Amino acid sequence: MSIVIILLAVALGLIPAFIARGKGRSFLGWWIFGALLLIVALPLALVQKDRRPRCPHCAEMVQTAATVCPHCQRTLGQDPERVMHGSAATE
């Protein structure tokens, strides 16, 4: 009986892990957290802000390591207008 509960907890821990991974967070860390404390991890995973940066040209979410936006195909990096005005890139 206890092995079934452990397997169920491990399986249900995948839910907050996949949600958190989609927001740029650690899959393994959230999987462990979800398996141990699903009742806490699931709401926290749902309300976490997305860590992935936005493209300065089309405002779509892109991967952190991306050099070209997959949506608008423009090169990512410092936008000349933002550099001239001294404002930091948005996260």
ZITA-V134164 format. One record per backbone hydrogen bond with DSSP energy under -1.0 kcal/mol. CO is the residue of the C=O (numbers start at 1). NH is the residue of the N-H. E is the energy in kcal/mol with one decimal. If there is no record, write none. Layout:
((CO | NH | E) (CO | NH | E))
This chain:
((1 | 5 | -1.6) (2 | 6 | -2.1) (3 | 7 | -2.4) (4 | 8 | -2.3) (5 | 9 | -2.3) (6 | 10 | -2.4) (7 | 11 | -2.3) (8 | 12 | -2.8) (9 | 13 | -1.7) (11 | 14 | -1.3) (12 | 15 | -1.3) (13 | 17 | -1.2) (14 | 18 | -2.6) (15 | 19 | -1.8) (16 | 20 | -2.7) (17 | 21 | -2.3) (18 | 22 | -1.8) (20 | 23 | -1.0) (20 | 25 | -2.3) (21 | 24 | -1.7) (23 | 51 | -2.7) (26 | 30 | -1.8) (27 | 31 | -2.0) (28 | 32 | -2.3) (29 | 33 | -2.3) (30 | 34 | -2.5) (31 | 35 | -2.2) (32 | 36 | -2.1) (33 | 37 | -3.0) (37 | 40 | -1.3) (37 | 41 | -3.1) (38 | 42 | -2.3) (40 | 44 | -1.6) (41 | 45 | -2.6) (42 | 46 | -1.8) (43 | 47 | -1.6) (53 | 62 | -2.5) (55 | 59 | -1.8) (60 | 55 | -2.7) (63 | 66 | -1.2) (67 | 76 | -3.1) (69 | 73 | -1.7) (74 | 69 | -2.7) (79 | 83 | -2.2) (80 | 84 | -2.3) (81 | 85 | -2.0) (82 | 87 | -1.2))
